[in-house]
Amino acid sequence: MKKRLFGLCILLLTVCAGSAFAEPATVTGSAPGMESVITATITIDNGEITAVELDVSGETSGIGDITGDALAQQVLDAQGAEIDGVSGATVTSDAVRAAVRSSLDAAAGNLGNGLLVPGTYTATAHGAKHDLTAEVDVTENEITDIRVTEANDSPFVSEAAIEKMPARMLEKQSVAVDAVTGATFTSAAIRNAVSDCLMQAGANLSDWSAQETVRQGQDVNVDVLVVGGGTSGLTAALAAKTDAALSDVDSGLNVMIVEANGYAGGNMAICGGYIASYFGTSLNEYTGNSIEADTLVSSLLELYPQYAEVLDGELMLRIAELTDDTLNGLMARGFYLTGSDAYVGESSRISKEGPTAYTSSSVIADPETGERSGDNGYDVYGGGAFFAETLTDIVNQAGVEIRYETRATDLVMDEGACIGVKVQDHETYYTVYAKKIILATGYAGFDQETIAAYLPEAYGNVVGAETAANQSFAQKQITALGGQVNDVHDPISDGHIILGYNTVLAHFGEERKLYNEMNGMLVNPKGLRFTDDSDRGHDTAMKVMEQGGKCYMIFDSTHEGVKYVDYLSENGLAWSAETLEDLADQIHVPAEALISTVGQYNADYEAGVDSVFHTSAKKMAPVEEAPYFAVQINAISTGGIDIAVFTDENMMVTLAKDGQPIENLYACGGAGSGSYFPLCNIGLGSHVVGCMASGVYAGNCVREALINQ
């Protein structure tokens, strides 16, 4: 079903009533898109749209910025703004509709005197997962208030956009303000809803689309700067500000975090929320299960002999020994984990002898109801959001300053020592000078520069779900200094590549059951099967990556997955048609190939033998009864790729393994995990506690070095 953001079908004959264009007239309108202001330049001749030029160059790379030609053709075909849009680029498509409407209003002379009709207006727009409603109060020439009255996107994450976007638009009197980083879809929904309200009030959006400019800001001096406010960055800052046990003391150091997102917590803010505990906590007492640090580390070293050259057993032990102090310290400061949250898990990534039991726990998602992340599936409505919120509160209460939406751009070097970091927020750019700097910017991401520098080209087909803000800052900076990176990712068995939907839905929520648990035929963009359909694990995800990063699950009206189609369709991931030919046209695969593939698949099902990939007939679902459905499934990564900078035993960054440390520069979490990555790769919750403890260790090293000075 088509999304109608502005709810108005514009027909050119209506728009141009009373205005006969004997000669071609060219008009331009604009509207804010996902990441930029989109302009629509339209030529009208004899009452018809004869040419359309769209500028979408500032939209999301590889998604919105490649839609211009297709959307322009849709405008020509529709002779107006009521277009289908491009699947996967909903926000950009909606902005084009608004820009075209603005152009046609200008052509028709319907822009009035530039004044608004005073009043209160309401509009709804689609956010990351659900619709969002906003109310806007206006006078003749001013927006006086903006209120988000209904929103159901990811908790904690969307709240950053709901808090900041109205204030920015009120201050700038513009809808073309920057989205809150990390909450871009909710931000875009707020902009679109406010834009709709303004147009209801008679506005030409071009008059309300002044763009922000970035200016030189005031430089800052601190004792400790942590770059990245994810799991490890938060605990690193807390340890630097307190002590090794994260006690309620103040080290006296001035500690700052700069975080690219509009919220802290990193990937954990939008994941299910599990934390492992190996020994020494109330969680272990509850389960009766413990693995001492030395036993754990020796088992891991034995399990990964292929990485003996890069693993640092001594560093692994120092980090593992801090896991109990880390969790106990956080719980003492109000982090809500209790024995009843714990359970015993099994993992084959501890010992080569086979699965080994360890203690993990699900984090409370709702402190009022006591709901845990495991109660409603491994999804964003689990404990991750509450984890991020409470950990952020703890760090704030300790006296650490967190500067959000502040992106690091360059290290500042002086004769081989790192003395600061250049940063930029949505208004200013400046330098933060620090005595000690900790890089906590995560694993390698999936931006184009990272792919080109460190990974095979096929990784460019992977959706970086949860990792949109991860641009491999630490890795790129060290490479630029002539250093090397510690690459321990395995393209054959890299468990980070899994099946999922997109950056918004990732692999969370009930709808993941469609591709995880339900039978169905998978085809590539050529309309051909490419794998055993019953395997929905890592191997298939890697094959999807090689097929261009996406595939389609095809099923018919009798399939149990039909119940998810409406929701997935709203997110640009599902299509339906009465014929296979029409379905093929909608998903842009060759119709002849899809029809042939379905025919062979159905025949094999009837014969009880899959003649192509030997899928068990019990795992097949024939495609026979219209309407037919297609759901797009992508290769995604929820954690980035294990490419890190080298560090020494004190977490100081080196340009190469066993090289000379760079003075004042440290790394933790994914950015520095290459020499201790098995600690973060055991099972649910191990990544969190491993990154937490590595952050504490880095913070300890920095604090002790400064105090000893």
C-alpha positions as CSV (number, residue, x, y, z in Angstrom):
1,M,0.0,0.0,0.0
2,K,1.4,3.4,-1.0
3,K,2.4,5.8,1.8
4,R,0.8,9.2,1.4
5,L,2.9,11.5,3.5
6,F,1.1,14.7,2.7
7,G,-2.2,13.2,1.8
8,L,-2.9,15.4,-1.2
9,C,-3.2,14.2,-4.8
10,I,-1.9,17.0,-7.0
11,L,-3.2,17.0,-10.6
12,L,-1.5,19.4,-12.9
13,L,-4.7,20.6,-14.5
14,T,-6.0,21.6,-11.0
15,V,-2.7,23.2,-10.0
16,C,-2.5,25.2,-13.2
17,A,-6.2,26.3,-13.2
18,G,-6.3,29.8,-14.5
19,S,-2.7,29.7,-15.7
20,A,-2.2,28.6,-19.3
21,F,1.5,28.4,-20.1
22,A,1.8,29.2,-23.8
23,E,5.5,29.2,-23.3
24,P,7.5,26.8,-21.1
25,A,7.7,27.9,-17.5
26,T,10.3,26.5,-15.1
27,V,9.7,26.5,-11.4
28,T,11.6,25.2,-8.4
29,G,10.5,23.9,-5.0
30,S,12.3,22.3,-2.1
31,A,11.8,20.1,0.9
32,P,14.0,18.5,3.5
33,G,15.0,14.9,2.8
34,M,16.8,12.3,4.8
35,E,20.1,14.1,5.0
36,S,19.8,17.2,2.7
37,V,17.4,19.7,1.2
38,I,15.9,18.2,-2.0
39,T,15.0,20.5,-4.9
40,A,12.6,19.8,-7.7
41,T,12.8,21.9,-10.8
42,I,9.9,21.4,-13.1
43,T,9.2,22.7,-16.6
44,I,5.5,23.2,-17.6
45,D,4.3,23.7,-21.2
46,N,0.7,23.9,-22.4
47,G,-0.6,22.6,-19.0
48,E,1.8,19.5,-18.9
49,I,4.9,18.7,-17.0
50,T,7.5,18.3,-19.8
51,A,10.7,18.0,-17.7
52,V,11.7,17.2,-14.2
53,E,15.1,17.7,-12.6
54,L,15.6,16.5,-9.0
55,D,18.6,17.2,-6.9
56,V,19.0,14.3,-4.4
57,S,22.8,14.3,-4.4
58,G,23.0,15.0,-0.6
59,E,20.9,12.0,0.4
60,T,22.2,8.8,1.8
61,S,25.0,7.4,-0.3
62,G,23.9,4.4,-2.3
63,I,20.3,4.7,-1.2
64,G,18.6,8.1,-1.6
65,D,21.2,9.7,-3.8
66,I,20.6,7.2,-6.6
67,T,16.8,7.7,-6.8
68,G,16.8,10.9,-8.8
69,D,16.2,9.5,-12.3
70,A,13.6,7.0,-11.2
71,L,11.6,9.5,-9.1
72,A,11.8,12.1,-11.9
73,Q,10.3,9.7,-14.3
74,Q,7.6,8.9,-11.8
75,V,6.7,12.6,-11.6
76,L,6.5,12.8,-15.4
77,D,4.3,9.7,-15.6
78,A,2.0,10.8,-12.8
79,Q,2.0,14.5,-14.0
80,G,2.1,15.5,-10.4
81,A,3.4,14.7,-6.9
82,E,1.3,11.6,-6.3
83,I,4.1,9.1,-7.1
84,D,4.8,5.6,-5.8
85,G,8.3,6.4,-4.6
86,V,11.3,4.1,-4.5
87,S,11.4,1.1,-2.1
88,G,14.0,1.5,0.6
89,A,14.2,5.3,0.1
90,T,10.9,6.2,1.7
91,V,12.1,9.5,3.3
92,T,13.7,10.7,0.1
93,S,10.6,9.7,-1.9
94,D,8.4,11.7,0.6
95,A,10.6,14.7,0.3
96,V,10.4,14.6,-3.5
97,R,6.6,14.6,-3.3
98,A,6.8,17.7,-1.1
99,A,9.3,19.5,-3.3
100,V,7.2,18.7,-6.4
101,R,4.1,20.0,-4.6
102,S,6.0,23.2,-3.7
103,S,7.0,23.6,-7.3
104,L,3.5,23.2,-8.7
105,D,2.1,25.5,-6.1
106,A,4.6,28.1,-7.3
107,A,3.6,27.5,-10.9
108,A,-0.1,28.0,-10.0
109,G,0.5,31.1,-8.0
110,N,-0.9,29.4,-4.9
111,L,1.8,30.7,-2.5
112,G,-0.1,33.7,-1.4
113,N,1.7,36.6,0.3
114,G,4.2,34.4,2.1
115,L,2.3,34.6,5.4
116,L,1.0,31.6,7.3
117,V,-2.5,31.1,8.4
118,P,-2.3,31.2,12.3
119,G,-3.4,28.2,14.2
120,T,-2.5,24.7,15.3
121,Y,-1.8,22.0,12.7
122,T,-1.4,18.2,13.1
123,A,0.4,15.8,10.8
124,T,1.6,12.2,10.8
125,A,4.8,10.7,9.1
126,H,6.4,7.3,9.2
127,G,9.5,7.0,11.4
128,A,11.9,4.1,11.8
129,K,9.3,1.5,12.7
130,H,6.0,3.3,13.3
131,D,4.1,6.5,12.5
132,L,4.9,9.7,14.4
133,T,2.4,12.6,15.0
134,A,3.4,16.2,15.6
135,E,1.5,19.4,16.4
136,V,2.7,22.7,15.2
137,D,1.6,26.2,16.4
138,V,2.2,29.1,14.0
139,T,1.5,32.8,13.7
140,E,1.6,34.6,10.4
141,N,5.3,34.6,10.2
142,E,6.7,32.3,12.9
143,I,6.7,28.8,14.2
144,T,5.9,29.2,17.9
145,D,5.8,25.6,19.2
146,I,6.4,22.0,18.0
147,R,5.1,19.0,20.0
148,V,5.6,15.3,19.2
149,T,2.3,13.9,20.5
150,E,2.7,10.2,19.5
151,A,5.8,8.2,18.7
152,N,6.6,4.5,19.0
153,D,10.1,4.1,17.6
154,S,13.0,2.5,19.5
155,P,13.0,3.6,23.1
156,F,15.9,5.8,24.3
157,V,17.2,6.2,20.7
158,S,14.1,8.0,19.3
159,E,13.9,10.0,22.5
160,A,17.0,11.9,21.5
161,A,15.4,13.0,18.2
162,I,12.1,13.9,19.9
163,E,13.9,16.1,22.4
164,K,16.3,17.8,20.0
165,M,14.6,18.2,16.6
166,P,11.7,20.5,17.7
167,A,14.1,22.7,19.5
168,R,16.4,23.0,16.5
169,M,13.6,23.8,14.1
170,L,12.2,26.4,16.5
171,E,15.6,28.0,17.0
172,K,16.4,28.1,13.3
173,Q,12.8,28.6,12.1
174,S,13.6,26.0,9.5
175,V,12.7,22.4,8.8
176,A,16.1,21.8,7.1
177,V,18.0,21.2,10.3
178,D,20.4,18.3,10.8
179,A,18.9,15.0,11.9
180,V,20.0,13.6,15.2
181,T,22.8,11.2,14.4
182,G,21.8,7.6,15.1
183,A,18.1,8.5,15.1
184,T,17.9,9.7,11.5
185,F,14.6,8.0,10.7
186,T,12.7,9.4,13.7
187,S,14.4,12.8,13.0
188,A,13.2,12.7,9.4
189,A,9.7,11.8,10.5
190,I,9.6,14.9,12.7
191,R,10.8,17.1,9.9
192,N,8.3,15.6,7.5
193,A,5.4,16.0,9.9
194,V,6.3,19.6,10.6
195,S,6.7,20.3,6.9
196,D,3.2,18.9,6.3
197,C,1.8,21.2,9.1
198,L,3.5,24.2,7.5
199,M,2.1,23.5,4.1
200,Q,-1.4,23.1,5.7
201,A,-0.8,26.6,7.0
202,G,-0.1,27.9,3.5
203,A,3.7,27.8,3.6
204,N,6.1,27.4,0.7
205,L,8.6,25.0,2.1
206,S,11.4,26.8,0.3
207,D,10.9,29.7,2.7
208,W,11.3,27.4,5.6
209,S,14.3,25.4,4.5
210,A,17.3,27.6,5.5
211,Q,20.2,25.3,6.0
212,E,22.6,25.3,9.0
213,T,26.1,26.4,8.6
214,V,29.1,25.1,10.6
215,R,31.4,27.7,12.2
216,Q,34.7,27.7,14.1
217,G,34.0,27.0,17.8
218,Q,36.0,27.3,21.0
219,D,38.8,24.8,21.6
220,V,38.7,22.8,24.8
221,N,41.3,21.4,27.2
222,V,40.7,18.3,29.4
223,D,42.7,15.7,31.2
224,V,41.1,12.6,29.5
225,L,39.2,12.5,26.2
226,V,37.3,9.4,25.3
227,V,36.4,9.2,21.6
228,G,33.2,7.2,21.4
229,G,30.4,6.8,24.0
230,G,29.6,3.1,23.4
231,T,29.9,0.4,26.0
232,S,33.7,0.5,26.3
233,G,33.9,4.3,26.0
234,L,31.4,4.8,28.9
235,T,33.2,2.4,31.2
236,A,36.6,3.8,30.2
237,A,35.5,7.3,31.2
238,L,33.9,6.1,34.4
239,A,37.1,4.3,35.4
240,A,39.2,7.4,34.6
241,K,36.9,9.5,36.7
242,T,36.7,7.1,39.7
243,D,38.9,4.1,40.4
244,A,39.5,0.4,39.4
245,A,36.3,-0.7,41.3
246,L,34.2,2.1,39.8
247,S,33.6,3.3,43.4
248,D,31.8,6.4,44.4
249,V,35.0,8.5,44.5
250,D,36.4,11.2,42.2
251,S,39.9,10.9,40.8
252,G,40.0,14.7,40.3
253,L,40.5,14.3,36.5
254,N,38.5,16.3,34.0
255,V,37.0,13.6,31.7
256,M,35.1,14.1,28.5
257,I,33.4,11.8,26.0
258,V,32.7,12.9,22.4
259,E,30.0,10.7,20.8
260,A,28.9,10.8,17.2
261,N,25.4,9.7,17.9
262,G,22.7,11.7,19.7
263,Y,22.8,9.3,22.6
264,A,25.3,7.1,24.3
265,G,25.5,3.3,24.6
266,G,26.6,2.5,21.0
267,N,25.4,-0.8,19.5
268,M,24.0,-1.8,22.9
269,A,21.4,0.9,22.8
270,I,19.6,-0.9,20.1
271,C,20.3,-4.6,20.8
272,G,18.6,-7.1,23.0
273,G,20.7,-6.6,26.1
274,Y,22.6,-9.6,27.6
275,I,25.6,-9.4,29.9
276,A,27.9,-12.4,30.7
277,S,29.5,-12.9,34.1
278,Y,32.2,-15.4,34.5
279,F,32.9,-15.3,38.3
280,G,32.6,-13.2,41.4
281,T,29.2,-11.6,41.1
282,S,25.7,-12.2,42.5
283,L,24.8,-13.6,39.1
284,N,27.3,-16.4,39.5
285,E,26.0,-17.1,43.0
286,Y,22.5,-17.4,41.6
287,T,23.4,-19.9,38.9
288,G,26.2,-21.7,40.8
289,N,28.3,-21.5,37.7
290,S,31.8,-19.9,37.6
291,I,34.8,-19.9,35.3
292,E,37.9,-18.2,36.8
293,A,39.7,-15.7,34.7
294,D,42.9,-17.8,34.2
295,T,41.0,-20.9,33.3
296,L,38.9,-18.9,30.8
297,V,41.9,-17.3,29.1
298,S,44.0,-20.4,28.9
299,S,41.0,-22.2,27.3
300,L,40.5,-19.4,24.8
301,L,44.1,-19.4,23.8
302,E,44.0,-23.1,23.2
303,L,40.9,-22.8,21.2
304,Y,42.3,-20.2,18.8
305,P,45.8,-21.4,17.8
306,Q,45.4,-19.8,14.4
307,Y,45.6,-16.4,16.0
308,A,48.5,-17.1,18.3
309,E,50.6,-14.4,16.6
310,V,48.2,-11.6,17.4
311,L,46.6,-12.7,20.7
312,D,48.0,-11.3,23.9
313,G,47.3,-13.7,26.7
314,E,48.6,-11.4,29.4
315,L,46.3,-8.6,28.3
316,M,43.4,-11.0,28.0
317,L,44.0,-12.1,31.5
318,R,44.1,-8.5,32.9
319,I,40.8,-7.7,31.2
320,A,39.1,-11.0,32.2
321,E,40.2,-10.4,35.8
322,L,38.3,-7.1,35.8
323,T,34.9,-8.5,34.7
324,D,33.7,-9.0,38.3
325,D,34.9,-5.6,39.6
326,T,33.2,-4.0,36.5
327,L,29.8,-5.6,37.1
328,N,29.9,-5.3,40.9
329,G,30.9,-1.7,40.6
330,L,28.2,-0.8,38.2
331,M,25.5,-2.7,40.2
332,A,26.6,-0.8,43.3
333,R,26.1,2.4,41.4
334,G,22.5,1.5,40.4
335,F,22.9,-0.7,37.3
336,Y,19.9,-3.0,37.6
337,L,21.1,-6.6,37.4
338,T,20.0,-9.2,39.9
339,G,20.4,-12.9,40.4
340,S,17.0,-13.6,38.9
341,D,18.2,-12.1,35.6
342,A,20.9,-14.8,35.3
343,Y,20.9,-18.1,33.5
344,V,23.4,-20.7,32.4
345,G,24.3,-20.7,28.7
346,E,26.2,-23.1,26.6
347,S,29.0,-22.1,24.2
348,S,31.4,-24.0,22.0
349,R,33.6,-20.9,21.8
350,I,35.2,-21.4,25.3
351,S,37.0,-24.7,24.9
352,K,37.8,-27.0,22.0
353,E,36.5,-29.9,24.1
354,G,33.0,-28.8,23.1
355,P,30.2,-26.6,24.6
356,T,31.0,-25.1,28.0
357,A,28.6,-23.6,30.4
358,Y,28.9,-20.0,31.4
359,T,26.6,-17.5,33.2
360,S,24.9,-14.7,31.3
361,S,21.9,-12.5,32.1
362,S,19.2,-10.5,30.4
363,V,19.0,-6.9,31.3
364,I,15.8,-5.3,32.8
365,A,14.0,-3.6,30.0
366,D,11.4,-1.9,32.1
367,P,12.2,-1.1,35.7
368,E,8.5,-0.6,36.6
369,T,7.2,-3.9,35.2
370,G,10.5,-5.9,35.7
371,E,10.3,-7.1,32.1
372,R,13.6,-8.5,30.9
373,S,15.1,-8.5,27.4
374,G,14.4,-12.2,27.1
375,D,10.7,-11.8,27.8
376,N,9.8,-10.5,24.3
377,G,12.5,-11.7,22.0
378,Y,16.0,-10.5,21.2
379,D,14.9,-7.1,19.9
380,V,15.2,-3.4,20.5
381,Y,12.4,-3.5,23.0
382,G,14.5,-5.7,25.2
383,G,17.1,-4.6,27.7
384,G,19.6,-2.8,25.4
385,A,17.9,0.6,25.5
386,F,17.6,0.5,29.3
387,F,21.2,-0.7,29.6
388,A,22.4,2.3,27.6
389,E,20.2,4.7,29.5
390,T,21.2,3.6,33.0
391,L,24.9,3.3,32.1
392,T,24.8,6.8,30.7
393,D,23.1,8.1,33.8
394,I,25.8,6.5,36.0
395,V,28.6,8.1,33.9
396,N,26.9,11.5,34.0
397,Q,26.4,11.3,37.8
398,A,30.1,10.6,38.2
399,G,30.9,14.0,36.7
400,V,31.9,12.9,33.1
401,E,30.9,15.4,30.4
402,I,29.3,13.8,27.3
403,R,29.2,15.8,24.1
404,Y,26.6,14.2,21.8
405,E,26.5,14.5,18.0
406,T,30.2,15.4,18.1
407,R,32.2,13.5,15.5
408,A,35.9,13.1,15.7
409,T,37.6,14.1,12.4
410,D,41.3,13.9,13.0
411,L,44.0,13.2,15.6
412,V,46.2,16.1,16.4
413,M,49.8,14.9,16.6
414,D,52.9,16.7,17.9
415,E,56.3,15.1,17.3
416,G,54.9,11.6,17.4
417,A,52.6,12.2,20.4
418,C,48.8,12.6,20.3
419,I,47.8,15.8,21.9
420,G,44.2,16.2,20.9
421,V,41.3,15.4,18.5
422,K,39.6,17.7,16.0
423,V,35.8,17.3,16.3
424,Q,32.7,18.7,14.7
425,D,29.1,18.9,15.8
426,H,26.1,20.2,13.8
427,E,27.0,23.8,14.5
428,T,30.8,24.1,15.2
429,Y,34.2,22.6,14.6
430,Y,37.0,22.8,17.2
431,T,39.8,20.9,18.8
432,V,39.7,19.1,22.2
433,Y,43.2,19.0,23.6
434,A,43.8,16.2,26.2
435,K,46.7,14.8,28.3
436,K,45.4,11.3,27.5
437,I,43.1,10.1,24.7
438,I,41.2,6.8,24.5
439,L,39.9,5.6,21.2
440,A,36.6,3.7,21.7
441,T,35.2,4.0,18.2
442,G,34.3,0.4,17.6
443,Y,35.1,-2.3,15.1
444,A,35.6,-1.6,11.4
445,G,32.3,-0.3,9.8
446,F,30.8,-0.7,6.4
447,D,31.2,2.7,4.9
448,Q,32.8,2.9,1.5
449,E,36.2,4.1,2.7
450,T,36.5,1.2,5.1
451,I,35.5,-1.4,2.5
452,A,38.1,0.1,0.0
453,A,40.8,0.2,2.6
454,Y,40.5,-3.1,4.5
455,L,37.9,-5.5,3.1
456,P,37.0,-7.4,0.0
457,E,34.6,-5.6,-2.4
458,A,31.8,-8.0,-1.6
459,Y,31.6,-6.6,2.0
460,G,30.2,-3.4,0.4
461,N,27.0,-5.4,0.0
462,V,26.5,-5.9,3.7
463,V,24.1,-3.7,5.6
464,G,25.7,-2.2,8.6
465,A,22.7,-2.6,10.9
466,E,23.4,-0.9,14.3
467,T,26.7,0.4,13.0
468,A,25.7,3.4,10.9
469,A,27.8,5.8,13.0
470,N,30.8,3.5,13.0
471,Q,33.2,4.9,10.4
472,S,36.4,3.1,11.6
473,F,37.9,6.3,13.0
474,A,40.7,4.6,15.0
475,Q,41.6,2.3,12.1
476,K,41.7,5.0,9.5
477,Q,43.7,7.4,11.7
478,I,46.4,4.8,12.5
479,T,46.6,3.8,8.8
480,A,47.0,7.5,7.9
481,L,49.9,7.7,10.3
482,G,51.6,4.9,8.5
483,G,50.5,2.2,10.9
484,Q,49.0,-1.2,10.4
485,V,45.6,-2.7,11.5
486,N,45.1,-6.0,13.3
487,D,42.8,-8.0,11.0
488,V,41.4,-11.1,12.6
489,H,38.1,-11.3,10.7
490,D,37.6,-14.6,8.9
491,P,35.6,-14.3,5.6
492,I,34.8,-18.0,5.7
493,S,33.4,-18.3,9.2
494,D,32.8,-14.7,10.2
495,G,29.8,-14.9,12.3
496,H,29.1,-11.2,12.2
497,I,27.4,-11.6,8.8
498,I,23.9,-12.8,9.3
499,L,20.5,-12.6,7.6
500,G,18.3,-9.6,8.4
501,Y,16.2,-6.8,7.0
502,N,17.8,-3.4,7.0
503,T,19.4,-0.8,9.2
504,V,16.1,-0.2,11.0
505,L,14.6,-3.6,11.6
506,A,17.9,-5.4,11.5
507,H,17.3,-9.0,12.8
508,F,15.1,-8.0,15.7
509,G,11.4,-8.4,16.5
510,E,8.8,-11.1,15.8
511,E,8.9,-10.6,12.1
512,R,12.4,-12.2,12.0
513,K,10.6,-15.5,12.4
514,L,9.7,-15.3,8.7
515,Y,13.2,-16.0,7.5
516,N,14.5,-17.7,10.7
517,E,11.8,-20.3,11.2
518,M,9.4,-20.4,8.3
519,N,9.8,-22.5,5.1
520,G,10.0,-20.6,1.8
521,M,11.9,-20.3,-1.5
522,L,14.9,-17.9,-1.7
523,V,15.8,-16.2,-5.0
524,N,18.6,-13.8,-5.9
525,P,18.1,-10.5,-7.8
526,K,18.3,-12.6,-11.0
527,G,15.2,-14.6,-10.0
528,L,17.2,-17.8,-9.4
529,R,17.6,-20.0,-6.4
530,F,21.2,-20.0,-5.0
531,T,21.3,-22.1,-1.9
532,D,19.6,-24.7,0.2
533,D,16.5,-22.8,1.4
534,S,16.4,-24.6,4.8
535,D,19.7,-23.1,5.9
536,R,19.0,-19.6,7.2
537,G,22.3,-19.2,9.1
538,H,25.7,-17.7,8.6
539,D,26.6,-19.7,5.4
540,T,23.5,-18.5,3.6
541,A,24.1,-14.9,4.8
542,M,27.6,-15.1,3.2
543,K,26.1,-16.4,0.0
544,V,23.6,-13.5,0.1
545,M,26.5,-11.1,0.4
546,E,28.0,-12.6,-2.7
547,Q,24.7,-12.3,-4.6
548,G,24.8,-8.6,-4.2
549,G,23.7,-8.3,-0.6
550,K,20.0,-9.2,-0.9
551,C,17.6,-11.9,-1.8
552,Y,13.9,-12.4,-1.8
553,M,11.7,-14.9,0.0
554,I,8.8,-15.9,-2.3
555,F,5.6,-17.4,-0.9
556,D,1.9,-17.5,-1.6
557,S,-1.4,-16.6,0.1
558,T,-1.4,-19.8,2.1
559,H,1.9,-19.1,3.8
560,E,1.9,-18.2,7.5
561,G,4.3,-15.3,6.8
562,V,1.5,-13.3,5.2
563,K,0.7,-11.8,8.7
564,Y,4.0,-9.9,8.5
565,V,3.6,-8.5,5.0
566,D,1.8,-5.2,5.9
567,Y,4.4,-4.2,8.5
568,L,7.3,-5.2,6.2
569,S,5.6,-3.4,3.3
570,E,5.5,-0.2,5.3
571,N,9.2,-0.4,5.7
572,G,9.8,-1.0,2.0
573,L,10.6,-4.7,2.4
574,A,7.5,-6.6,1.1
575,W,5.5,-6.6,-2.1
576,S,2.4,-8.5,-3.4
577,A,0.8,-9.2,-6.8
578,E,-1.8,-11.3,-8.4
579,T,0.6,-12.8,-10.9
580,L,4.3,-13.8,-10.7
581,E,5.0,-11.6,-13.6
582,D,3.7,-8.5,-11.8
583,L,5.6,-9.6,-8.6
584,A,8.8,-9.9,-10.6
585,D,8.2,-6.4,-12.0
586,Q,7.8,-4.9,-8.5
587,I,11.0,-6.4,-7.2
588,H,12.9,-5.8,-10.5
589,V,13.9,-9.4,-11.2
590,P,13.5,-11.0,-14.7
591,A,9.9,-12.3,-14.9
592,E,10.8,-15.3,-17.1
593,A,13.5,-16.4,-14.7
594,L,11.2,-16.1,-11.6
595,I,8.3,-17.9,-13.3
596,S,10.6,-20.7,-14.4
597,T,12.2,-20.9,-10.9
598,V,8.8,-21.2,-9.2
599,G,7.7,-23.8,-11.7
600,Q,10.7,-26.0,-11.0
601,Y,10.4,-25.5,-7.3
602,N,6.8,-26.5,-7.2
603,A,7.4,-29.6,-9.4
604,D,10.3,-30.7,-7.1
605,Y,8.0,-30.3,-4.1
606,E,5.4,-32.5,-5.7
607,A,8.0,-35.1,-6.6
608,G,9.3,-35.0,-3.0
609,V,12.9,-34.2,-4.1
610,D,14.6,-30.9,-4.6
611,S,16.6,-31.5,-7.8
612,V,18.6,-28.3,-7.5
613,F,19.9,-27.8,-3.9
614,H,18.5,-30.9,-2.2
615,T,16.4,-29.0,0.3
616,S,14.2,-31.5,2.2
617,A,10.6,-31.5,0.9
618,K,9.5,-30.9,4.5
619,K,11.3,-27.6,4.4
620,M,9.8,-26.4,1.1
621,A,6.7,-24.2,0.7
622,P,5.2,-24.4,-2.8
623,V,4.1,-21.1,-4.4
624,E,0.8,-21.9,-6.0
625,E,-2.1,-19.7,-4.8
626,A,-2.4,-16.0,-5.6
627,P,-1.8,-13.4,-4.4
628,Y,2.0,-13.9,-4.3
629,F,4.4,-12.2,-2.0
630,A,8.1,-11.3,-1.9
631,V,10.0,-10.2,1.1
632,Q,13.5,-8.7,0.8
633,I,16.2,-10.2,3.1
634,N,19.7,-8.8,3.3
635,A,23.1,-9.8,4.5
636,I,23.6,-7.6,7.6
637,S,26.2,-7.1,10.3
638,T,25.2,-6.1,13.8
639,G,28.7,-5.6,15.2
640,G,31.1,-4.6,12.5
641,I,34.2,-6.5,11.4
642,D,37.1,-7.6,13.6
643,I,39.7,-5.1,12.4
644,A,41.4,-3.2,15.2
645,V,44.4,-1.1,15.9
646,F,47.4,-2.7,17.7
647,T,47.9,-1.9,21.4
648,D,50.5,-2.9,24.0
649,E,49.9,-4.5,27.4
650,N,48.7,-1.1,28.8
651,M,46.2,-0.5,25.9
652,M,48.5,2.1,24.4
653,V,48.1,2.3,20.6
654,T,51.1,1.2,18.5
655,L,51.6,1.5,14.8
656,A,52.4,-2.2,14.5
657,K,52.4,-5.3,16.7
658,D,55.1,-5.0,19.4
659,G,55.9,-1.5,18.1
660,Q,56.6,1.7,20.0
661,P,53.5,3.1,21.7
662,I,52.1,6.4,20.5
663,E,52.4,8.7,23.5
664,N,49.1,9.6,25.2
665,L,47.0,7.4,22.8
666,Y,45.0,4.4,24.0
667,A,42.3,2.1,22.6
668,C,39.6,-0.2,24.0
669,G,36.5,-2.0,23.0
670,G,36.2,-3.0,19.3
671,A,38.8,-0.5,18.2
672,G,41.5,-2.2,20.2
673,S,40.1,-5.8,20.5
674,G,42.3,-7.6,18.0
675,S,44.6,-9.0,20.7
676,Y,41.9,-10.1,23.0
677,F,38.8,-10.6,20.7
678,P,38.0,-14.2,22.0
679,L,36.8,-12.6,25.3
680,C,34.1,-10.8,23.2
681,N,33.2,-13.8,21.1
682,I,31.9,-16.5,23.5
683,G,28.2,-16.1,23.3
684,L,25.3,-13.8,24.4
685,G,26.5,-11.2,26.7
686,S,30.3,-11.9,26.3
687,H,30.7,-9.0,23.8
688,V,29.2,-6.6,26.4
689,V,31.2,-7.6,29.4
690,G,34.4,-8.0,27.3
691,C,34.1,-4.4,26.0
692,M,33.1,-3.1,29.4
693,A,36.1,-4.6,31.1
694,S,38.5,-3.5,28.4
695,G,37.2,0.0,28.9
696,V,37.7,-0.2,32.6
697,Y,41.3,-1.4,32.1
698,A,42.1,1.4,29.6
699,G,40.5,3.9,32.0
700,N,42.6,2.5,34.9
701,C,45.8,2.7,32.8
702,V,45.1,6.4,31.9
703,R,44.1,7.4,35.4
704,E,47.1,5.8,37.1
705,A,49.5,7.3,34.5
706,L,48.1,10.8,35.1
707,I,48.0,10.5,38.9
708,N,51.5,9.1,39.0
709,Q,52.7,12.0,37.0
